Amino acid sequence: MSNPNTRVDHQSAGVILRLLNLVALADGGVSLEEESLLESLSEQYKLQAKFVTWEDQVSDPACIEELAALINPEQRELAMKTAVMVASASRHQQDDEFICEQEREILSRLATGLELSPDQLQSIESAAAEEIKEHPNLWQVLFSLFGNRFDFPVLG
């Protein structure tokens, strides 16, 4: 598993934020606060990385596989783990503990795009399940990955 203290490069950070946004929105189960948090982080990323752009490297910014290919290989396991955590954390309280079909499909496409083996994926999903116990909501998940890099908006 990737070292959690490894600094994420600007391109990978931007692509990961885009992927997390797609995962979180897959089932329509993202609160307005969570959506504004994702948007705020994306805007701050763009301001910090004006000189690094990935949007012109993909034909479709919603294509999971194209986005996955842009992530630094050293950050691929981290990207997958964070996506699994976002899918888990973005559920409504009344939902069961399973990731919905739409999110599962995006996660499967992401794993393929990241070229992760079934063993890597199983290990990543186990690590994500453990970490989600410590970071049960979307804000905490994102802060655990990007907290040292961005100012988080005050929500509420």
PETA-V336023 format. One record per residue. PSI is psi as a letter, one per 30 degrees, with the letter a starting at -180 (NA if undefined). OMEGA is omega in whole degrees, -180 to 180 (* if undefined). Layout:
psi omega
PSI OMEGA
PSI OMEGA
This chain:
psi omega
k 180
k 176
k -177
f 180
f 179
k -180
k -180
k 179
l -174
e -179
e -180
e 179
e 180
e 180
e 179
e 178
e 178
e 179
e -180
e 177
e 179
e 179
e -177
e -177
f -173
e -177
g -179
g -174
g -179
k 178
l 177
e 178
e 180
e 179
e 179
e 176
e 179
e 180
e 180
e 179
e 180
e 179
e 179
e 178
e -178
e 179
e -179
f -173
h -178
e -176
f -180
j 179
k 178
f -175
e -178
f 179
f 180
k 178
f -179
j -178
f 175
g -180
j -176
e -176
e 179
e 179
e -178
e -178
f -179
f -178
k 177
k -180
e 179
f -177
g -174
e 179
e 178
e 179
e -179
e -179
e -179
e 178
e 178
e 180
e 178
e 178
e 180
e -175
f -174
g 176
l 171
l -179
e -175
f -179
l 176
l -173
f -176
k 175
k -175
l -176
e -179
e 179
e 179
e 179
e 179
e 180
e 178
e 178
e 178
e 179
e 178
e -180
e 179
f 180
h 178
k 178
l 176
e 178
e 178
e -178
e 179
e 179
e -180
e -179
e 177
e 179
e 179
e 180
e 177
e -176
e -179
f 175
e 179
f -177
i -170
f 178
l -174
e -180
e -179
e 178
e -178
e 179
e -180
f 180
e -171
g -172
e -178
f -172
f -173
l 169
k -179
k 180
l 175
k -178
k 174
NA *
